[in-house]
């Protein structure tokens, strides 16, 4: 059982005696439990705990994005999607947007909905970015004749970055729809009059964002066509059917992230088909057996003709299911 201070603050095994003394002194001063986590200044956090682990929300009392614990990809996606603006008077389209209403204006900031236009733009761009990056991983594997593997850890962040840049470009475009593209400066004096014009701050923002977007696309080779496998095409086509939906259930389905075992199993099924196409039956059979071991539910999809993981060529050679 976790030890507690006299007023009930849970003690951490990482705290030394000096910090514990500071925690007890602070909670005695306030006459209540405190979070107690060590702050940047070295003193205990005096915020009240609001989580069963005894800490405040800033020091581990809540999940940052609502993603399942330990699901890194879902957390990355959630952190990036927080940059989508919420509906409010700060939006340049507020006066003409059909989503704007007095009811929304009365809501406190944390309760306001995210801009549906930006949500749709982000999800659609994320679908395209993920498809492009996944195809490049496959292309590199084929070129090196290496076993199939999942994308590098930074690939998810790269896809989210490209998607967010598309949102920023949309935001700048929306501002240009109601703001001037040119700033005029008129200077008059007794001897002369002059008028000068320069791109407005909104136009400059649009140009800079579009330039950065092109640079990022070039850096990730997203401007070069590449052939994707059937599995990638099917997966992204299915995602594309719902990537602009705002229904909560569709958004949950849209960003379901597999466990590492499921991702590896899916990669092994691709490897299974690739080896079989080269006539390497033994390696193909071994890849399928490994997929069954890592994720029986993913491997089972290889037997379902309606599934994107269906392997007809494999089952023409091995009609019976292999044991794990």
Buried (B, 14 or more C-beta within 10 A) or exposed (E): EEEEBEBEBBBBEEBEEEBBEBBBEBBEEEEBBBBBBBBEEEEBBBBEBEEEEBBBBEBEBBBEBEBEEEBEBBBBBBBBBEEBBBBBEEBBBBEEBEEBEEEBEEBEEEEBEBBBBBBBBBBBBBBBBBBBBBBBBBBEBEEEEEBBBBBEEEBBBBBBBBBBBBBBBBBBEBBBEEEEEEBEEEEEEEEEEEEEEEBBEBBBBBEEBBEEBEEBBEEBEBEEEBEBBEBBBBBBEBBBEBBBBEEEEBBEEBBEBBBBEBBBBBBBBBBBBBBBEEEBEEBBBBBBBBBBBBBEEBBBBBBEEEEBBBBEEBBEEBEEEEEE
